[in-house]
């Protein structure tokens, strides 16, 4: 494998002309240059991308190739010329890397955004950017996504997901797979989770709906200054939910578990009878039904509610 850089940029596909390559816009003297690449990629192949200071959008399609479109931008033409977008490719692996301008003063003055279409069955080995959102839609295969200071949105992904950002929300819908999600100062919303769940945030709520859970891994949710809503189609693995300054709501069907739920300056309520229980206004512990996995719920300054689903 070797790094290739095409000699010709296909401007028409992006609706841009050659005169746009060094354009001054919006009084910010922002210079922009589009790029366009296309390579064969087998279904089930691997794709990675490393960008900076810009958005990344990835969409699955029914073609055995990857199409990479985007735009470089900088506050000076000389800095724009120093940004490089390199692609290493084989029919099994396509790797894209955007290189920052050299020197100490590039930060905040240059960036690259991407719009990528690739085979639906694909492994997103590592997709990374900074100071921008990531969107992934319509892929089948595990995915690892990382950004900072931006939201992360995933839709119709079938495969295990590791999604991490900061100062932005995580929104996951139409999903089927195990989930690792981490952010700060943002909410986490996920539905269709299957398998292990590991969610961490701060200063934001968490809302997770999970189905088809297996005993392969526990459900762990941690947040602060935010509430947690967790809905399960069954309790088949250990569950741990911790929060502070936020309520916890657990919705489950009639099933067995060993429950420990406690709060401070709040109440704990359960729709299910708890046998052999330790009970007070702020604590509830004991066996529900015939017992089973351990469910541990803990918060402060808020209520805990265990309800029938």
N, C-alpha and C positions, 0 to 999 in steps of 0.2 A: 504494500500500500504506500502511496505517496501523496503529498499535498498538491492539489491542483487549484489554479485560479483561472477561470475562463477569461479570455481576452475581450470578449464582447458582452456588453450588458444589454439585455433585451428591454428597451425602454417602453415599448408599446404595451407590454403585458401589465405594466404598472400605471399606464396612462401618463407617462412622463416623456419629455423630449430631452435632447442633449443640452439644450440651453438651461435646463433645470439643474444641471450638475453643480453649478456654483451660484445658487440663488440666495439672495438676501431677503428674509421674510420677517414680518411682524415686529419690526423695529428692534428685534433682538439680534440682528445680523447672524441668522442661523443658516449655515450652508448645508445642503443636503445632496446625497448621491444614492440613487436606487441600485439594487443588484438583483439578479435572478439566476438561479442555478437549477438544474434538473439532472437526476441520476437514477439509474435502476436500483431498486431495492426489493428483495424477495419478501413475500408475506412471512411474518415471523422473524424478520430481521431486526437489527438493533439500530437505534438512532440516539445520538447524543448531541447536545447543543450547549455552548457556553457563550452567553452574551453579557452586556453590561449597560446600565442606564437606559433601559428600554423594554418595551413589551415583547412578549412571545405568545403567538397564537399557533396552535397545532390542531389540525383537523384530519380525521381518518377519511379515506376515500377508496373507491374500488379500482385502483390502478396499481400496478407493480412498479411504482417509481415514487421518488420523493421530489417534491418541488419546493424550493426555498426562495422566497421573495422577501425583500426587506428594504431598509433604508438606513444609511449611515448619516449622522448629523454632527456638526461641530460649530463652534462660534467663529472659527477661522478656517479659511481654505487650507492652510498649511496643516492644521490639526486634522481636518477631514482626510487629507491625503495620507496621513499616518495611520489611520484606522484600517486594519486588514481583516478580511473575512476569508478564512481558509477552510477548505473542505477536504477531508480524507474519506475516500469511498471505495467500497467493493460492493458486489451484489448482496452481501450479507450485513454489512456495517456501513453506516454513513455518520460521520462525526463532523460537526461544524464548530468553529471557534472564532470568535471576534476578539481581536487583539486591541488593547487600549493604546492610545498615543503614548509614547515614552515621555519621561520627565515627571516632575512633581506637581505640575499645574493642570493636568488633564481633567481632574475630578470635577464633575458637575458641568463640564463644558463640551462633552462629547458623549455619544451613545449610539446604539444600534437597536433597531426593532426588526422583528421577524414575523412572517406569516408562512407557515409550513403545512403542506399537504403530503400525506404519506399513507402507505397501505394500512388498512384497519387493524390487521393483525401485526402488531409491532411491539417490541420491547423498548420503552423509553428509559434507557439506562441511566441517564443523568441529563436533565434539562434545567439549566441554571441561568438566572439573570439577576440584576439588582436594580432597585429604584424603578420598578415597573411591574405590571401585572403579568400573570401567566394564565392562559386559557387553553384547556385541552378538551376536545370533544370527539366522540365516536371512534375510540380505539379499543382494541382487545389485546391485552397483555399487561404485564406489570409496568408500573411507572414510578419514577422518582423525580420530584419537582421541587425546586428551591428558588425562592426569590427573597427580597427584602423591601420594606417600605412600599408594599403593593399588595393588592388582593390576589387570591389564587382561586380560579373557578374551574371545576371539572364536571363534565356532563357526559353521560352515556359511556362510561369507561367500564370495561369488564376485565378485571384483573386487580391484583394487590396494588395498593397505592401508598406511597410515602410522600407526603406533601408538607412543606415547611415554608413559612414566611414570617415576617415581623411587621408590626404596625399596619396590619391589614387583615381582612376576614378571609376565611376559607369556606367556599360553598361547593358542595358535592351532591349531585343529583343523578338519578338514573344509574346508580353505581352498583356493582356486584363484586365484592372482594374484601380482603382484610384491609384495615386502615390504620396507618400511623399519620397523625396530623398534629402540627405544632405551629403556634403563632403567639403573638403578644399584642395587646391592645387591639384585639379583634375577636369577632365571633367565629364559631365553628358550627356549620350546619351540614349534616350528612344524612342521606337516606339510602337504603338498600345495602347496608354494610353486611358482609358475610365473613365469618372468621374472626380473628383477634381484632380488638379495638384498643388503640392507645392514643388518647387525645390530650393535649396540653395547651392551655392558653392562660392569659391573664387579662384582667380588665375587659372581659367579654363573656357572653353567655355561650353555652354549648347545647345543641339540639341534635341528637343522634337517634335514628330509627334503624334497628338491626333485625335481620331475619336470617334463618338458616345458620345460626351460630353453631360452631362445632366446639369440641373440647380441646382443640389444638392450641388455644391461647385464651387468656383472660380478657375481660373488658375493663379498661382503666381510663378514667376521665378525671382530669385535674384542672381546676380553674380558680381564680380569685376575683372578687368583686364582680361576680356574674353568676347567674343561675344555671342549672343543668336540667334538661329534659331528656330522659332516656326511655325509649320504648323498645321492648324485646318481644319477639314472637314466642320465646320460651327461655327458661333459665337453664342452660346446659353447660355453663362454665362459670367460674368465679367472677364476681363483679365488684369493682371498687370505684366509688365516686367520692371525690373530695372537692369542697368549695369553701369559700369564705364570703360572707356578706352577700349570699345569694341562695335562693331556695333550690331544693332538689325534688324533682318529680320522676318517679319510676313507675312505668306502666308495663305490666306483665299479665299473661293469662294465668288461670289457676294452675299453679305448679309448685313443686317442693323446693325449699331452700332453707338455709340457716341465715337468719337476718340479724345484723347489728346496725342500728341506726341511731345517731346521736347528733344533737345540736346544742348551741348555747343561745339563750335569749330567743327561743323559738319553740315550736311544737313538732312532734312526730306523730303521724297518723297512718294507719294501715287499713285497707279494705279487707285484708285477710286475717283470720284469727291466728295469733302467735302462741304456740304451746311452750310451756315451761319458761315463760317470758320474764325478763326483767323489764319493768315498765315504770315510767314516770312521764311527766309532761314532755320532757326533752330527750327521752331515751327509750328505745324499744329493742329488745334482743330476745331471740328464741327461734324455735323451729316452726316453719310454715309447711303445712301438708305433711308429707313423709320425709321432709328434709331433702338435702341435695347439696348443690354448690353453695359456697359462702357469698353472701351479698353484704357488703360493708358500705354504709352511706354516712358521710360526716360533713357538717357545715357549721357555720356560726351566724348568729344574728338573723336567722331565717328559718323557715319551716321545711320539713321533709314530709312528702306524701307518697305512699305506696298504693297504687290503684290498679284495679282490674282493667285489662285491655280488651 
